[in-house]
Amino acid sequence: MATAQFAHIGMNHIVQTTRVLCVMIPTTKTTKRYIDRAKERGQFVDATLGRHFRSVLLLDDGTIVVSCIRPLTLMKRFSLDPEQFPTDAAEDDAMDLIEMDEEEETETEKEAVEP
């Protein structure tokens, strides 16, 4: 029996990699339809803790999971061949956190400007 592989998808959430069918970007109309349908069926999981989501995972049972980690970073974590994606996961996490902090600062500045 094969052992289950798990990967960190951000904000202390973990997913079983063998159940992930694909990782999509959230900006396409097709992806948005998948998200809407999953919400209607009750198969939507928000693993962002309120942050902007950068990737959408489709699981084998039709569940949609959104993550605040970039798709390429997730693919590096899911890969069984570390040579395929040779960058450092800690560096990717740091870049994701920096980008998230910059987005939050921008949103805060916009809120301060608006009456």
Residue pairs with C-beta under 8 A, 6 or more apart in sequence:
4 16
4 18
5 16
5 17
5 18
5 78
5 80
6 14
6 15
6 16
6 17
7 14
7 15
7 17
7 74
7 77
7 78
8 14
8 77
9 15
9 47
9 57
9 65
9 67
9 69
9 74
9 77
10 47
10 48
10 67
10 68
10 69
10 96
11 47
11 48
11 49
11 51
11 67
11 68
13 47
13 65
13 67
15 57
15 59
15 65
17 77
17 78
19 59
19 60
19 61
20 57
20 58
20 59
20 60
20 78
21 58
21 59
21 60
22 57
22 58
23 55
23 56
23 57
23 58
23 71
23 74
23 75
23 78
24 30
24 31
24 34
24 55
24 56
24 57
24 58
24 71
25 31
25 54
25 55
25 56
25 71
26 32
26 35
26 53
26 54
26 55
26 56
26 66
31 56
34 56
34 58
34 64
35 44
35 56
35 64
35 66
38 44
38 62
38 63
38 64
41 62
43 61
43 62
43 63
43 64
44 63
44 64
44 66
45 63
45 64
45 65
45 66
46 53
46 66
47 65
47 66
47 67
47 68
48 66
48 67
48 68
49 68
51 68
51 100
52 68
52 100
52 103
53 66
53 67
53 68
54 67
54 68
54 69
54 70
54 71
54 96
55 66
55 67
55 69
55 70
55 71
55 74
56 64
56 65
56 66
56 67
57 64
57 65
57 66
57 67
57 74
58 64
59 65
67 74
68 96
68 100
69 92
69 93
69 96
70 92
70 96
72 85
72 92
73 89
73 92
73 93
73 96
75 85
76 85
76 87
76 89
76 92
77 89
79 85
